[in-house]
Amino acid sequence: FLADMFANEEGGPEPDWVITEREQFSDFRDLNKDGKMDKDEIQHWILPQDYDHALAEARHLVYESDVDKDQKLTKEEVLDNWNMFVGSQATNYGEDLTRNHDEL
């Protein structure tokens, strides 16, 4: 895929991001070291088994919105950062915020 994003037509040095992407591929993506990614390697890359996307998104929302850093969000902290919640997968891009919730 790097050839689609960067064509070194002049033969000069590669940018740092290309070098980093090559290293990421060889060190972490190409698990069987055959020089290409198969279906299992792509699945592992996109949906790693040891990464909880929902937990990571929830932690991100709390970290960015928790002004007093007490690990709890007040109604005011949520409202002050409404744009972050509306744009989040954790709230189904804001759709879940329009439903009635007892806990709110």
C-alpha positions in Angstrom: 0.0 0.0 0.0 3.0 2.3 0.5 3.4 2.5 -3.3 -0.1 4.0 -3.6 0.8 6.7 -1.0 4.4 7.5 -1.9 6.2 7.0 -5.2 9.9 7.7 -4.9 10.3 8.6 -8.6 13.5 10.6 -8.1 15.3 7.9 -6.1 16.0 10.3 -3.2 15.6 9.5 0.5 12.3 8.3 1.8 10.4 10.5 4.2 10.4 9.5 7.9 6.7 8.4 7.8 7.5 5.9 5.0 10.4 4.4 7.0 8.2 4.2 10.0 5.5 2.4 8.1 8.0 -0.1 6.6 9.2 -0.9 10.1 5.6 -1.2 11.5 4.9 -3.6 8.6 7.9 -5.8 9.1 7.9 -5.7 12.9 4.2 -5.9 13.7 1.9 -6.5 10.6 3.7 -9.3 8.7 3.5 -11.9 11.4 4.6 -14.8 9.2 7.4 -12.7 7.6 6.4 -13.5 4.0 6.5 -9.9 2.8 2.7 -9.5 2.4 -0.4 -9.5 4.6 -2.8 -12.4 4.5 -6.4 -12.4 5.7 -5.4 -13.4 9.3 -2.8 -10.7 9.5 -5.2 -8.1 8.3 -7.8 -9.3 10.8 -5.3 -9.1 13.6 -4.3 -5.6 12.6 -7.9 -4.2 12.3 -9.4 -6.2 15.2 -6.6 -7.0 17.7 -7.7 -9.5 20.3 -5.9 -7.7 23.1 -7.5 -4.3 22.5 -10.8 -3.2 23.9 -12.1 -0.4 21.6 -15.1 0.5 23.7 -12.9 0.8 26.9 -10.3 2.8 25.0 -12.9 5.2 23.7 -14.6 5.6 27.2 -11.2 6.3 28.8 -10.5 8.9 26.1 -13.8 10.6 26.7 -13.3 10.7 30.5 -9.7 11.9 30.1 -10.6 14.7 27.8 -13.7 15.8 29.6 -12.9 15.3 33.3 -11.8 18.9 34.1 -11.2 18.3 37.8 -9.5 14.9 37.1 -11.6 13.0 39.7 -12.3 10.1 37.3 -16.1 11.1 37.3 -18.0 13.2 34.8 -20.5 15.7 36.0 -23.4 16.8 33.9 -21.6 20.1 33.4 -18.3 18.4 32.2 -20.3 16.4 29.7 -22.3 19.5 28.5 -19.1 21.5 28.2 -17.6 18.8 26.0 -20.8 17.9 24.1 -19.1 18.0 20.7 -16.7 15.2 21.8 -19.5 13.0 22.9 -21.6 13.6 19.8 -18.6 12.7 17.6 -17.8 9.5 19.6 -18.5 5.9 18.7 -19.2 5.3 22.4 -22.4 7.4 22.0 -23.3 6.0 18.6 -22.2 9.4 17.2 -24.7 11.2 19.5 -27.7 9.1 18.8 -27.6 7.5 22.3 -27.6 11.0 23.9 -31.1 11.7 22.7 -32.7 8.7 24.4 -34.1 9.0 28.0 -31.8 7.4 30.6 -32.6 6.9 34.2 -28.9 7.4 35.2 -28.8 11.0 33.8 
